[in-house]
Amino acid sequence: MTADAKTVPAAKKPGEDVAKSNAKAPYPFRLGWAVALLALNLLVAAYYFHIIE
């Protein structure tokens, strides 16, 4: 370990500044995409297993 590594402060945690900015996380957007992709996946599976034609 070098002398610089001992004296330089550790890097901030990723996303630490975002957590302090009171920004709202885009969870509704992510949830919408997750539900849409799940529905599409189930539709393709139903077609594959001949549940729908």
C-alpha distance matrix in Angstrom:
0.0 3.8 6.7 8.3 6.5 7.4 10.8 11.9 14.1 14.0 16.4 19.9 21.4 23.5 27.1 26.5 28.6 31.3 31.7 32.3 34.8 37.4 37.8 39.9 38.3 40.5 41.3 45.1 44.3 42.0 44.6 47.4 45.7 44.8 48.4 49.8 47.7 48.6 52.3 52.2 50.5 53.3 55.9 54.7 54.6 58.1 59.3 57.7 59.3 62.7 62.8 63.7 65.3
3.8 0.0 3.8 5.4 5.3 6.8 9.2 10.4 13.4 14.1 16.4 20.1 22.1 24.2 27.6 26.9 28.5 31.4 32.2 32.4 34.7 37.6 38.0 40.3 39.0 41.3 42.4 46.1 45.2 43.2 45.9 48.6 46.9 46.3 50.0 51.2 49.2 50.4 54.0 53.8 52.3 55.2 57.7 56.6 56.6 60.1 61.3 59.7 61.5 64.8 64.9 65.6 67.2
6.7 3.8 0.0 3.8 5.5 5.3 6.6 8.9 12.1 13.8 16.4 19.9 22.4 24.8 28.0 26.8 28.1 31.4 32.0 31.8 34.2 37.2 37.9 40.5 39.5 42.0 43.2 46.9 46.2 44.4 47.1 49.8 48.3 47.9 51.5 52.8 51.1 52.2 55.8 55.7 54.4 57.3 59.8 58.8 58.9 62.4 63.6 62.2 64.0 67.2 67.2 67.8 69.5
8.3 5.4 3.8 0.0 3.8 5.4 5.3 6.0 9.6 11.4 13.5 17.1 19.8 22.0 25.0 23.9 25.0 28.2 29.1 28.9 31.0 34.1 34.7 37.4 36.5 38.9 40.4 44.0 43.2 41.5 44.4 47.0 45.5 45.3 48.9 50.1 48.5 49.8 53.3 53.2 52.1 55.0 57.4 56.5 56.8 60.2 61.4 60.2 62.0 65.1 65.1 65.6 67.2
6.5 5.3 5.5 3.8 0.0 3.8 5.6 5.5 8.2 8.9 11.3 14.9 17.2 19.4 22.7 21.7 23.3 26.3 27.0 27.1 29.4 32.3 32.9 35.3 34.2 36.6 37.8 41.5 40.8 38.9 41.6 44.3 42.9 42.4 46.0 47.4 45.7 46.8 50.4 50.4 49.1 52.0 54.5 53.6 53.7 57.1 58.4 57.1 58.9 62.0 62.0 62.6 64.3
7.4 6.8 5.3 5.4 3.8 0.0 3.8 6.0 8.0 9.4 12.6 15.9 18.2 21.0 24.0 22.6 24.2 27.4 27.7 27.5 30.2 32.9 33.9 36.3 35.4 38.1 39.2 42.9 42.5 40.7 43.2 46.0 44.9 44.2 47.7 49.3 47.7 48.7 52.3 52.5 51.2 53.9 56.5 55.8 55.8 59.1 60.6 59.3 60.9 64.1 63.9 64.6 66.5
10.8 9.2 6.6 5.3 5.6 3.8 0.0 3.8 6.4 9.2 12.2 15.1 18.0 20.8 23.5 21.7 22.9 26.3 26.7 26.1 28.6 31.6 32.7 35.4 34.8 37.7 39.0 42.7 42.3 40.7 43.4 46.1 45.1 44.7 48.2 49.7 48.4 49.5 53.0 53.3 52.3 54.9 57.5 56.9 57.1 60.3 61.8 60.7 62.4 65.5 65.2 65.7 67.6
11.9 10.4 8.9 6.0 5.5 6.0 3.8 0.0 3.8 6.5 8.8 11.9 15.0 17.5 20.2 18.6 19.6 23.0 23.7 23.2 25.4 28.5 29.4 32.2 31.6 34.3 35.8 39.4 38.9 37.4 40.2 42.8 41.8 41.5 45.0 46.4 45.2 46.5 49.8 50.0 49.2 51.9 54.4 53.8 54.2 57.4 58.7 57.8 59.6 62.6 62.3 62.7 64.5
14.1 13.4 12.1 9.6 8.2 8.0 6.4 3.8 0.0 3.8 6.5 8.9 12.0 14.9 17.3 15.4 16.6 20.0 20.3 19.8 22.3 25.3 26.3 29.1 28.5 31.4 32.8 36.5 36.2 34.8 37.4 40.1 39.3 39.0 42.4 44.0 42.9 44.1 47.4 47.8 47.0 49.6 52.2 51.8 52.1 55.2 56.7 55.9 57.6 60.6 60.1 60.5 62.4
14.0 14.1 13.8 11.4 8.9 9.4 9.2 6.5 3.8 0.0 3.8 6.5 8.9 11.9 14.7 13.2 15.0 18.1 18.3 18.5 21.1 23.7 24.5 26.9 26.0 28.8 29.9 33.7 33.4 31.7 34.3 37.1 36.2 35.7 39.1 40.8 39.5 40.6 44.0 44.4 43.5 46.1 48.7 48.3 48.5 51.6 53.2 52.3 54.0 57.0 56.5 57.0 58.9
16.4 16.4 16.4 13.5 11.3 12.6 12.2 8.8 6.5 3.8 0.0 3.8 6.5 8.7 11.6 10.6 12.2 15.1 15.9 16.3 18.5 21.3 21.6 24.1 23.1 25.7 27.0 30.7 30.2 28.6 31.4 34.0 33.0 32.8 36.3 37.7 36.5 37.8 41.2 41.5 40.7 43.4 45.8 45.5 45.9 49.0 50.4 49.7 51.5 54.4 53.9 54.2 56.1
19.9 20.1 19.9 17.1 14.9 15.9 15.1 11.9 8.9 6.5 3.8 0.0 3.8 6.4 8.5 6.9 8.7 11.6 12.1 12.6 14.9 17.5 18.1 20.5 19.7 22.6 24.0 27.6 27.4 26.0 28.6 31.3 30.6 30.5 33.8 35.4 34.5 35.8 39.0 39.5 39.0 41.5 44.0 43.9 44.3 47.3 48.8 48.3 50.0 52.8 52.1 52.4 54.4
21.4 22.1 22.4 19.8 17.2 18.2 18.0 15.0 12.0 8.9 6.5 3.8 0.0 3.8 6.2 5.5 8.5 10.4 10.5 11.9 14.4 16.4 16.7 18.6 17.3 20.1 21.0 24.8 24.7 23.0 25.5 28.3 27.6 27.2 30.5 32.3 31.3 32.4 35.7 36.3 35.7 38.1 40.6 40.6 40.9 43.8 45.5 45.0 46.6 49.4 48.6 49.0 51.1
23.5 24.2 24.8 22.0 19.4 21.0 20.8 17.5 14.9 11.9 8.7 6.4 3.8 0.0 3.8 5.6 8.0 8.8 9.8 12.0 13.6 15.5 14.9 16.5 14.9 17.2 18.4 22.1 21.6 19.9 22.7 25.3 24.4 24.2 27.6 29.1 28.2 29.5 32.7 33.2 32.7 35.3 37.6 37.5 38.1 41.0 42.5 42.1 43.9 46.6 45.9 46.0 48.0
27.1 27.6 28.0 25.0 22.7 24.0 23.5 20.2 17.3 14.7 11.6 8.5 6.2 3.8 0.0 3.8 5.5 5.1 6.4 8.9 10.1 11.8 11.1 12.9 11.5 14.1 15.7 19.2 18.9 17.8 20.5 23.0 22.5 22.6 25.8 27.4 26.9 28.2 31.2 31.9 31.8 34.2 36.5 36.7 37.4 40.1 41.7 41.6 43.4 45.9 44.9 44.9 47.0
26.5 26.9 26.8 23.9 21.7 22.6 21.7 18.6 15.4 13.2 10.6 6.9 5.5 5.6 3.8 0.0 3.8 5.4 5.3 6.6 9.0 11.0 11.6 13.8 13.3 16.5 17.9 21.4 21.6 20.7 23.1 25.8 25.7 25.7 28.7 30.4 30.1 31.3 34.2 35.2 35.0 37.3 39.6 40.0 40.6 43.2 45.0 44.9 46.5 49.1 48.0 48.1 50.2
28.6 28.5 28.1 25.0 23.3 24.2 22.9 19.6 16.6 15.0 12.2 8.7 8.5 8.0 5.5 3.8 0.0 3.8 5.4 5.2 6.4 9.4 9.8 12.9 13.1 16.2 18.3 21.5 21.5 21.2 23.8 26.1 26.1 26.6 29.6 31.0 31.0 32.5 35.2 36.1 36.3 38.6 40.7 41.2 42.1 44.6 46.2 46.3 48.1 50.4 49.3 49.2 51.2
31.3 31.4 31.4 28.2 26.3 27.4 26.3 23.0 20.0 18.1 15.1 11.6 10.4 8.8 5.1 5.4 3.8 0.0 3.8 5.4 5.2 7.2 6.6 9.3 9.4 12.4 14.6 17.7 17.8 17.6 20.2 22.4 22.6 23.2 26.0 27.5 27.7 29.2 31.7 32.7 33.1 35.3 37.3 38.0 39.0 41.3 42.9 43.3 45.0 47.2 46.0 45.8 47.8
31.7 32.2 32.0 29.1 27.0 27.7 26.7 23.7 20.3 18.3 15.9 12.1 10.5 9.8 6.4 5.3 5.4 3.8 0.0 3.8 5.6 6.1 7.1 9.1 9.4 13.0 14.4 17.6 18.4 18.0 20.0 22.7 23.2 23.4 26.0 27.9 28.2 29.3 31.9 33.2 33.4 35.4 37.6 38.5 39.2 41.4 43.3 43.7 45.1 47.4 46.0 45.9 48.3
32.3 32.4 31.8 28.9 27.1 27.5 26.1 23.2 19.8 18.5 16.3 12.6 11.9 12.0 8.9 6.6 5.2 5.4 3.8 0.0 3.8 5.6 7.9 10.8 12.2 15.8 17.5 20.4 21.2 21.3 23.3 25.7 26.5 26.9 29.3 31.2 31.7 32.8 35.3 36.6 37.0 38.9 41.1 42.0 42.8 45.0 46.8 47.3 48.8 51.0 49.5 49.4 51.7
34.8 34.7 34.2 31.0 29.4 30.2 28.6 25.4 22.3 21.1 18.5 14.9 14.4 13.6 10.1 9.0 6.4 5.2 5.6 3.8 0.0 3.8 5.3 8.9 11.0 14.2 16.5 19.0 19.6 20.2 22.4 24.3 25.2 26.1 28.4 30.0 30.7 32.2 34.4 35.6 36.4 38.3 40.2 41.2 42.3 44.4 46.0 46.7 48.4 50.4 48.9 48.5 50.6
37.4 37.6 37.2 34.1 32.3 32.9 31.6 28.5 25.3 23.7 21.3 17.5 16.4 15.5 11.8 11.0 9.4 7.2 6.1 5.6 3.8 0.0 3.8 6.4 9.1 12.4 14.3 16.5 17.7 18.6 20.2 22.2 23.6 24.4 26.3 28.1 29.2 30.3 32.3 33.9 34.8 36.4 38.3 39.7 40.6 42.5 44.3 45.2 46.6 48.5 46.8 46.5 48.8
37.8 38.0 37.9 34.7 32.9 33.9 32.7 29.4 26.3 24.5 21.6 18.1 16.7 14.9 11.1 11.6 9.8 6.6 7.1 7.9 5.3 3.8 0.0 3.8 6.3 9.2 11.7 13.8 14.5 15.6 17.6 19.3 20.4 21.6 23.6 25.0 26.1 27.6 29.5 30.9 31.9 33.7 35.4 36.7 37.9 39.7 41.4 42.3 43.9 45.7 44.2 43.6 45.8
39.9 40.3 40.5 37.4 35.3 36.3 35.4 32.2 29.1 26.9 24.1 20.5 18.6 16.5 12.9 13.8 12.9 9.3 9.1 10.8 8.9 6.4 3.8 0.0 3.8 6.4 8.5 10.3 11.4 12.7 14.2 16.0 17.5 18.5 20.3 21.9 23.2 24.5 26.3 27.8 28.9 30.6 32.2 33.7 34.9 36.5 38.3 39.4 40.9 42.6 40.9 40.3 42.6
38.3 39.0 39.5 36.5 34.2 35.4 34.8 31.6 28.5 26.0 23.1 19.7 17.3 14.9 11.5 13.3 13.1 9.4 9.4 12.2 11.0 9.1 6.3 3.8 0.0 3.8 5.6 8.4 9.2 9.5 11.4 13.6 14.6 15.4 17.5 19.2 20.1 21.4 23.5 24.9 25.7 27.5 29.4 30.6 31.6 33.5 35.3 36.1 37.7 39.6 38.0 37.6 39.8
40.5 41.3 42.0 38.9 36.6 38.1 37.7 34.3 31.4 28.8 25.7 22.6 20.1 17.2 14.1 16.5 16.2 12.4 13.0 15.8 14.2 12.4 9.2 6.4 3.8 0.0 3.8 5.7 5.5 6.5 8.7 10.2 11.2 12.5 14.6 15.8 17.0 18.6 20.4 21.6 22.8 24.7 26.2 27.5 28.8 30.6 32.2 33.2 34.9 36.6 35.1 34.4 36.5
41.3 42.4 43.2 40.4 37.8 39.2 39.0 35.8 32.8 29.9 27.0 24.0 21.0 18.4 15.7 17.9 18.3 14.6 14.4 17.5 16.5 14.3 11.7 8.5 5.6 3.8 0.0 3.8 5.4 5.0 5.9 8.4 9.9 10.3 12.0 14.0 15.2 16.1 18.1 19.8 20.7 22.2 24.1 25.6 26.5 28.2 30.1 31.1 32.5 34.3 32.5 32.2 34.6
45.1 46.1 46.9 44.0 41.5 42.9 42.7 39.4 36.5 33.7 30.7 27.6 24.8 22.1 19.2 21.4 21.5 17.7 17.6 20.4 19.0 16.5 13.8 10.3 8.4 5.7 3.8 0.0 3.8 5.5 5.0 6.1 8.7 9.7 10.4 12.2 14.2 15.1 16.3 18.3 19.7 20.9 22.4 24.3 25.5 26.8 28.6 30.0 31.4 32.8 30.9 30.2 32.6
44.3 45.2 46.2 43.2 40.8 42.5 42.3 38.9 36.2 33.4 30.2 27.4 24.7 21.6 18.9 21.6 21.5 17.8 18.4 21.2 19.6 17.7 14.5 11.4 9.2 5.5 5.4 3.8 0.0 3.8 5.4 5.2 6.4 8.7 10.1 10.7 12.5 14.3 15.6 16.7 18.4 20.2 21.3 22.8 24.4 25.9 27.3 28.7 30.5 31.9 30.3 29.4 31.4
42.0 43.2 44.4 41.5 38.9 40.7 40.7 37.4 34.8 31.7 28.6 26.0 23.0 19.9 17.8 20.7 21.2 17.6 18.0 21.3 20.2 18.6 15.6 12.7 9.5 6.5 5.0 5.5 3.8 0.0 3.8 5.4 5.2 6.1 8.7 9.9 10.6 12.2 14.3 15.4 16.3 18.3 20.0 21.1 22.4 24.3 25.8 26.8 28.5 30.2 28.8 28.3 30.4
44.6 45.9 47.1 44.4 41.6 43.2 43.4 40.2 37.4 34.3 31.4 28.6 25.5 22.7 20.5 23.1 23.8 20.2 20.0 23.3 22.4 20.2 17.6 14.2 11.4 8.7 5.9 5.0 5.4 3.8 0.0 3.8 5.5 5.0 6.1 8.5 9.9 10.4 12.2 14.2 15.1 16.4 18.2 19.9 20.8 22.3 24.3 25.5 26.8 28.4 26.7 26.3 28.7
47.4 48.6 49.8 47.0 44.3 46.0 46.1 42.8 40.1 37.1 34.0 31.3 28.3 25.3 23.0 25.8 26.1 22.4 22.7 25.7 24.3 22.2 19.3 16.0 13.6 10.2 8.4 6.1 5.2 5.4 3.8 0.0 3.8 5.5 5.3 6.1 8.6 9.9 10.7 12.3 14.2 15.5 16.6 18.5 20.0 21.1 22.7 24.3 25.9 27.1 25.3 24.5 26.7
45.7 46.9 48.3 45.5 42.9 44.9 45.1 41.8 39.3 36.2 33.0 30.6 27.6 24.4 22.5 25.7 26.1 22.6 23.2 26.5 25.2 23.6 20.4 17.5 14.6 11.2 9.9 8.7 6.4 5.2 5.5 3.8 0.0 3.8 5.5 5.1 6.1 8.5 9.9 10.5 12.1 14.2 15.3 16.5 18.2 19.9 21.1 22.3 24.3 25.7 24.4 23.6 25.5
44.8 46.3 47.9 45.3 42.4 44.2 44.7 41.5 39.0 35.7 32.8 30.5 27.2 24.2 22.6 25.7 26.6 23.2 23.4 26.9 26.1 24.4 21.6 18.5 15.4 12.5 10.3 9.7 8.7 6.1 5.0 5.5 3.8 0.0 3.8 5.5 5.2 6.1 8.6 9.9 10.4 12.2 14.2 15.4 16.3 18.2 20.0 20.9 22.4 24.2 22.9 22.6 24.8
48.4 50.0 51.5 48.9 46.0 47.7 48.2 45.0 42.4 39.1 36.3 33.8 30.5 27.6 25.8 28.7 29.6 26.0 26.0 29.3 28.4 26.3 23.6 20.3 17.5 14.6 12.0 10.4 10.1 8.7 6.1 5.3 5.5 3.8 0.0 3.8 5.5 5.0 6.1 8.6 9.7 10.5 12.2 14.3 15.2 16.4 18.4 19.8 21.0 22.4 20.6 20.2 22.7
49.8 51.2 52.8 50.1 47.4 49.3 49.7 46.4 44.0 40.8 37.7 35.4 32.3 29.1 27.4 30.4 31.0 27.5 27.9 31.2 30.0 28.1 25.0 21.9 19.2 15.8 14.0 12.2 10.7 9.9 8.5 6.1 5.1 5.5 3.8 0.0 3.8 5.5 5.2 6.2 8.6 10.0 10.6 12.4 14.3 15.4 16.7 18.4 20.1 21.2 19.7 18.7 20.7
47.7 49.2 51.1 48.5 45.7 47.7 48.4 45.2 42.9 39.5 36.5 34.5 31.3 28.2 26.9 30.1 31.0 27.7 28.2 31.7 30.7 29.2 26.1 23.2 20.1 17.0 15.2 14.2 12.5 10.6 9.9 8.6 6.1 5.2 5.5 3.8 0.0 3.8 5.4 5.0 6.0 8.6 9.8 10.5 12.2 14.2 15.3 16.3 18.3 19.9 18.9 18.3 20.2
48.6 50.4 52.2 49.8 46.8 48.7 49.5 46.5 44.1 40.6 37.8 35.8 32.4 29.5 28.2 31.3 32.5 29.2 29.3 32.8 32.2 30.3 27.6 24.5 21.4 18.6 16.1 15.1 14.3 12.2 10.4 9.9 8.5 6.1 5.0 5.5 3.8 0.0 3.8 5.4 5.0 6.2 8.6 9.9 10.4 12.2 14.2 15.1 16.4 18.2 16.9 16.8 19.3
52.3 54.0 55.8 53.3 50.4 52.3 53.0 49.8 47.4 44.0 41.2 39.0 35.7 32.7 31.2 34.2 35.2 31.7 31.9 35.3 34.4 32.3 29.5 26.3 23.5 20.4 18.1 16.3 15.6 14.3 12.2 10.7 9.9 8.6 6.1 5.2 5.4 3.8 0.0 3.8 5.4 5.1 6.2 8.7 9.8 10.5 12.4 14.2 15.4 16.5 14.7 14.1 16.6
52.2 53.8 55.7 53.2 50.4 52.5 53.3 50.0 47.8 44.4 41.5 39.5 36.3 33.2 31.9 35.2 36.1 32.7 33.2 36.6 35.6 33.9 30.9 27.8 24.9 21.6 19.8 18.3 16.7 15.4 14.2 12.3 10.5 9.9 8.6 6.2 5.0 5.4 3.8 0.0 3.8 5.5 5.0 6.2 8.6 9.9 10.6 12.3 14.3 15.3 14.4 13.4 15.1
50.5 52.3 54.4 52.1 49.1 51.2 52.3 49.2 47.0 43.5 40.7 39.0 35.7 32.7 31.8 35.0 36.3 33.1 33.4 37.0 36.4 34.8 31.9 28.9 25.7 22.8 20.7 19.7 18.4 16.3 15.1 14.2 12.1 10.4 9.7 8.6 6.0 5.0 5.4 3.8 0.0 3.8 5.4 5.2 6.2 8.6 9.9 10.5 12.3 14.2 13.6 13.5 15.5
53.3 55.2 57.3 55.0 52.0 53.9 54.9 51.9 49.6 46.1 43.4 41.5 38.1 35.3 34.2 37.3 38.6 35.3 35.4 38.9 38.3 36.4 33.7 30.6 27.5 24.7 22.2 20.9 20.2 18.3 16.4 15.5 14.2 12.2 10.5 10.0 8.6 6.2 5.1 5.5 3.8 0.0 3.8 5.5 5.0 6.1 8.6 9.7 10.5 12.1 10.7 11.0 13.7
55.9 57.7 59.8 57.4 54.5 56.5 57.5 54.4 52.2 48.7 45.8 44.0 40.6 37.6 36.5 39.6 40.7 37.3 37.6 41.1 40.2 38.3 35.4 32.2 29.4 26.2 24.1 22.4 21.3 20.0 18.2 16.6 15.3 14.2 12.2 10.6 9.8 8.6 6.2 5.0 5.4 3.8 0.0 3.8 5.4 5.1 6.3 8.6 10.1 10.6 9.4 8.5 10.7
54.7 56.6 58.8 56.5 53.6 55.8 56.9 53.8 51.8 48.3 45.5 43.9 40.6 37.5 36.7 40.0 41.2 38.0 38.5 42.0 41.2 39.7 36.7 33.7 30.6 27.5 25.6 24.3 22.8 21.1 19.9 18.5 16.5 15.4 14.3 12.4 10.5 9.9 8.7 6.2 5.2 5.5 3.8 0.0 3.8 5.5 5.1 6.1 8.7 9.8 10.0 9.4 10.7
54.6 56.6 58.9 56.8 53.7 55.8 57.1 54.2 52.1 48.5 45.9 44.3 40.9 38.1 37.4 40.6 42.1 39.0 39.2 42.8 42.3 40.6 37.9 34.9 31.6 28.8 26.5 25.5 24.4 22.4 20.8 20.0 18.2 16.3 15.2 14.3 12.2 10.4 9.8 8.6 6.2 5.0 5.4 3.8 0.0 3.8 5.4 4.9 6.2 8.5 8.5 9.4 11.4
58.1 60.1 62.4 60.2 57.1 59.1 60.3 57.4 55.2 51.6 49.0 47.3 43.8 41.0 40.1 43.2 44.6 41.3 41.4 45.0 44.4 42.5 39.7 36.5 33.5 30.6 28.2 26.8 25.9 24.3 22.3 21.1 19.9 18.2 16.4 15.4 14.2 12.2 10.5 9.9 8.6 6.1 5.1 5.5 3.8 0.0 3.8 5.4 5.3 6.1 5.0 5.9 8.6
59.3 61.3 63.6 61.4 58.4 60.6 61.8 58.7 56.7 53.2 50.4 48.8 45.5 42.5 41.7 45.0 46.2 42.9 43.3 46.8 46.0 44.3 41.4 38.3 35.3 32.2 30.1 28.6 27.3 25.8 24.3 22.7 21.1 20.0 18.4 16.7 15.3 14.2 12.4 10.6 9.9 8.6 6.3 5.1 5.4 3.8 0.0 3.8 5.5 5.0 5.9 5.1 6.1
57.7 59.7 62.2 60.2 57.1 59.3 60.7 57.8 55.9 52.3 49.7 48.3 45.0 42.1 41.6 44.9 46.3 43.3 43.7 47.3 46.7 45.2 42.3 39.4 36.1 33.2 31.1 30.0 28.7 26.8 25.5 24.3 22.3 20.9 19.8 18.4 16.3 15.1 14.2 12.3 10.5 9.7 8.6 6.1 4.9 5.4 3.8 0.0 3.8 5.5 7.6 8.3 8.9
59.3 61.5 64.0 62.0 58.9 60.9 62.4 59.6 57.6 54.0 51.5 50.0 46.6 43.9 43.4 46.5 48.1 45.0 45.1 48.8 48.4 46.6 43.9 40.9 37.7 34.9 32.5 31.4 30.5 28.5 26.8 25.9 24.3 22.4 21.0 20.1 18.3 16.4 15.4 14.3 12.3 10.5 10.1 8.7 6.2 5.3 5.5 3.8 0.0 3.8 5.6 7.9 9.4
62.7 64.8 67.2 65.1 62.0 64.1 65.5 62.6 60.6 57.0 54.4 52.8 49.4 46.6 45.9 49.1 50.4 47.2 47.4 51.0 50.4 48.5 45.7 42.6 39.6 36.6 34.3 32.8 31.9 30.2 28.4 27.1 25.7 24.2 22.4 21.2 19.9 18.2 16.5 15.3 14.2 12.1 10.6 9.8 8.5 6.1 5.0 5.5 3.8 0.0 3.8 5.2 6.0
62.8 64.9 67.2 65.1 62.0 63.9 65.2 62.3 60.1 56.5 53.9 52.1 48.6 45.9 44.9 48.0 49.3 46.0 46.0 49.5 48.9 46.8 44.2 40.9 38.0 35.1 32.5 30.9 30.3 28.8 26.7 25.3 24.4 22.9 20.6 19.7 18.9 16.9 14.7 14.4 13.6 10.7 9.4 10.0 8.5 5.0 5.9 7.6 5.6 3.8 0.0 3.8 6.8
63.7 65.6 67.8 65.6 62.6 64.6 65.7 62.7 60.5 57.0 54.2 52.4 49.0 46.0 44.9 48.1 49.2 45.8 45.9 49.4 48.5 46.5 43.6 40.3 37.6 34.4 32.2 30.2 29.4 28.3 26.3 24.5 23.6 22.6 20.2 18.7 18.3 16.8 14.1 13.4 13.5 11.0 8.5 9.4 9.4 5.9 5.1 8.3 7.9 5.2 3.8 0.0 3.8
65.3 67.2 69.5 67.2 64.3 66.5 67.6 64.5 62.4 58.9 56.1 54.4 51.1 48.0 47.0 50.2 51.2 47.8 48.3 51.7 50.6 48.8 45.8 42.6 39.8 36.5 34.6 32.6 31.4 30.4 28.7 26.7 25.5 24.8 22.7 20.7 20.2 19.3 16.6 15.1 15.5 13.7 10.7 10.7 11.4 8.6 6.1 8.9 9.4 6.0 6.8 3.8 0.0
